[in-house]
């Protein structure tokens, strides 16, 4: 879950957030507005771990 910080300046740039079994990666998404992309503004990335 990506949560933008209130009052942060908005950008037209995008970031793609991908997950695997071993980690999380952030990469440039250009002008891609598909699922899994978010604005490149300052924010928090919150990760929940679930024990199975």
C-alpha positions as CSV (number, residue, x, y, z in Angstrom):
1,X,0.0,0.0,0.0
2,X,1.5,3.3,-1.1
3,X,0.3,6.3,0.9
4,X,1.2,9.9,-0.3
5,X,2.2,12.4,2.3
6,X,-0.3,15.3,2.6
7,X,0.9,18.5,1.1
8,X,3.6,16.9,-1.0
9,X,4.0,18.3,-4.5
10,X,2.4,16.1,-7.1
11,X,4.4,14.8,-10.0
12,X,3.3,13.5,-13.5
13,X,6.1,10.8,-13.1
14,X,5.0,7.3,-12.1
15,X,6.5,4.4,-10.2
16,X,5.8,0.7,-10.5
17,X,5.8,-1.4,-7.3
18,X,6.5,-5.1,-7.8
19,X,6.7,-7.9,-5.2
20,X,8.3,-11.3,-5.2
21,X,8.8,-14.0,-2.6
22,X,12.1,-12.4,-1.6
23,X,11.4,-8.6,-1.7
24,X,9.8,-5.4,-3.1
25,X,11.2,-3.4,-6.0
26,X,10.4,0.1,-7.1
27,X,11.0,1.2,-10.7
28,X,10.2,4.0,-13.1
29,X,6.8,3.5,-14.9
30,X,7.0,6.5,-17.2
31,X,3.5,7.5,-18.2
32,X,2.0,4.0,-17.4
33,X,-1.2,4.3,-15.4
34,X,-2.0,0.6,-15.2
35,X,-2.5,-1.4,-12.0
36,X,0.5,-1.4,-9.7
37,X,1.7,2.1,-10.6
38,X,1.6,5.1,-8.4
39,X,2.5,8.8,-8.6
40,X,6.2,9.4,-7.9
41,X,5.4,11.9,-5.1
42,X,7.0,11.6,-1.7
43,X,5.2,9.0,0.4
44,X,5.3,6.0,2.6
45,X,5.4,2.4,1.4
46,X,3.6,0.2,4.0
47,X,4.2,-3.6,3.8
48,X,2.2,-6.1,5.8
49,X,3.7,-9.5,6.6
50,X,1.3,-12.4,7.1
51,X,2.4,-15.6,8.9
52,X,0.9,-18.7,7.4
